[in-house]
Amino acid sequence: MLKAYPAIFLKEDSGYSVSFPDLKGCFTEGDTLEEAIEMAQEALGLYLVSLEERGLSVPASSGPFSVACEENEFISFVYTRIEQYRRNGTLQEVALSV
């Protein structure tokens, strides 16, 4: 299943940090924009699978115009296929394989 959530990308001196306003505690970073996008896809997939495995509900994704950003930030939707993070069984096994 393809999931999409808005992510806030913050340009920093050493690269980019990424947070998901809809997903409390879900964040990552990358040295380049390409790496930050890749890491955001992985963080999103692992976070959503973790919620499901713990029996928690997956929050709805905000719309494209409901998230605000500040200076040195931009918003982009991040897409991930959560099946690939379930492939190895438990989340712990997936986390160790990445």
N, C-alpha and C positions, 0 to 999 in steps of 0.2 A: 504494500500500500504506500503510495506516494503521499508524504506529508510536507506542508510548507508553513513556515512561520517567519514573521518579520524579525530581522536581526539588526542590531545597531552596531556598526563598525566605527571604531574610534581610531583615528590615525595618531600614532604615538611616535616618539623618536626612534624606538627600536622595532617598529612594525605596526601591527593592528591588533586591537583587542575587540572581542565580539561578545555581545550579550543578547539575550532573548527576553524582551519585556514580558511576554506571556508565560515564561517558564522560569520561575524563581530559582536562582542558583545555577542556571545553565549558562556557562560562559566558557570562552576559550581564547586563543590568540594565535598569531602567526607572524613570522618575520616579514613575509611579503603578502600582498593582497591575495594572491592565488593560494598560498598556504593557509591564510586565515579562512578563506571560503571552504577549502577542503576540511580543515579542522572543525569548522562550524557545522558542516554536514555530518561529520562523525559524532560530534558532541550532541547534536540534535537527535540523531538516531539512537545513541546510547541512552540519552535522557528519557526519551519516550518509551523505549523498551523497559527501562528500569521502572517507570511508573506502572506500566501494564503488569509486569511481573510481581509488583508489590500490591496489586489489586487497587491501585489508585486511578482515579479518572484522569484522562488526558484533557488538558485545558483546550478550549477552542482557540483557534488562531485569530488574531486581530486583523482587521481589514487594512488595506494599504494606506489609508489616510488617517488612521486613528493613533499612529505612533509618531511622536515628535522627536526631533533630534536637536543637538546643540552644535556649536562651532566645532570644527574638526571631526564631525560625525556624519555618517550617511546611513540610510536605511536601505536594505535589500532583503528580499525574501530568500530564505535558504530552504532548499528542497532536499529531502532524504527518503530513501526507501528503507523502512524499518525492518523488513524481512531479512535483510542482509546482516542485521545485528542480532537476529534470533537464530540464525543458521546453525551456530555451534551449540545450541542448547541454552544454557543459562547465561545470564549477563556476565557473570564472573568469567566464564570461559571466553566470551567474546572480548571482554576487556583485556584479557591476557593475550589474545591472539592478534591484537592490533598494534 
